[in-house]
Amino acid sequence: MKQSLVAVDHLLNQMKDRNVKLDSSVVSAIVETNCDRCRTEGASLALDYSSEMGIHLEKSAYLALVGYFLRENELGKLIEAVKEMVKAHHSLGVYKGATLIHRLGFGRRPRLAAEVFDLLPDDQNGVAAYTALMDVYISAGSPEKAMKICEEMREREIVPSLGTYNVLLSGLEKTSDFQREAASLKKEKKSLVANGRFRENVDVLRESL
């Protein structure tokens, strides 16, 4: 199998040099096979080929790339795969997007987490994605950025979840710079809970990558 995949690598390079475009289903199969076989070079080559040739892969191929590059800590390639997925008009999914943001933040890559957030279309940037990015900034010791994201969410009239309040308060209560904001959020949370006017906790780990 390894020799066969090496031969496929050579074929893709030849196709690229000759400006020959393979069918999307063929390149998608190559991508998924390389990811299954843990071949970073082959997966990257297939992604680069599809990008340069303007080939939109199948959604399953992009998801395979995102999951594989995340596991291998190939974060530059991961962002590239997400960008190409968005170009192909495939949905990463509300909770997969939020999970990816959270995982990048957990890996101490807040800049990349924010980049993924910005790549998501508006209809996928809901309370789950916003809460995940706030959690990233709180964990990174940047409560001011978390509050800025919270303000942006409010401007879009997105209703916070109980988890949103918990995430913010977990960080704001640890610093003396945001005691007024923390007190206000506590009061708001208490009022919403008392009146039952809040969304349930958002579990950003509901889906795996």
Sequence and secondary structure as in RCSB ss.txt:
>XXXX:A:sequence
MKQSLVAVDHLLNQMKDRNVKLDSSVVSAIVETNCDRCRTEGASLALDYSSEMGIHLEKSAYLALVGYFLRENEL
GKLIEAVKEMVKAHHSLGVYKGATLIHRLGFGRRPRLAAEVFDLLPDDQNGVAAYTALMDVYISAGSPEKAMKIC
EEMREREIVPSLGTYNVLLSGLEKTSDFQREAASLKKEKKSLVANGRFRENVDVLRESL
>XXXX:A:secstr
 HHHHHHHHHHHHHHHHTT    HHHHHHHHHHHHHTT HHHHHHHHHHHHHHT    HHHHHHHHHHHHHTT H
HHHHHHHHHHHHTT    HHHHHHHHHHHHHTT HHHHHHHHHHS GGG SHHHHHHHHHHHHHTT HHHHHHHH
HHHHHTT   BHHHHHHHHHHHTT GGGHHHHHHHHHHHHHHHHHT SB    TTSS  
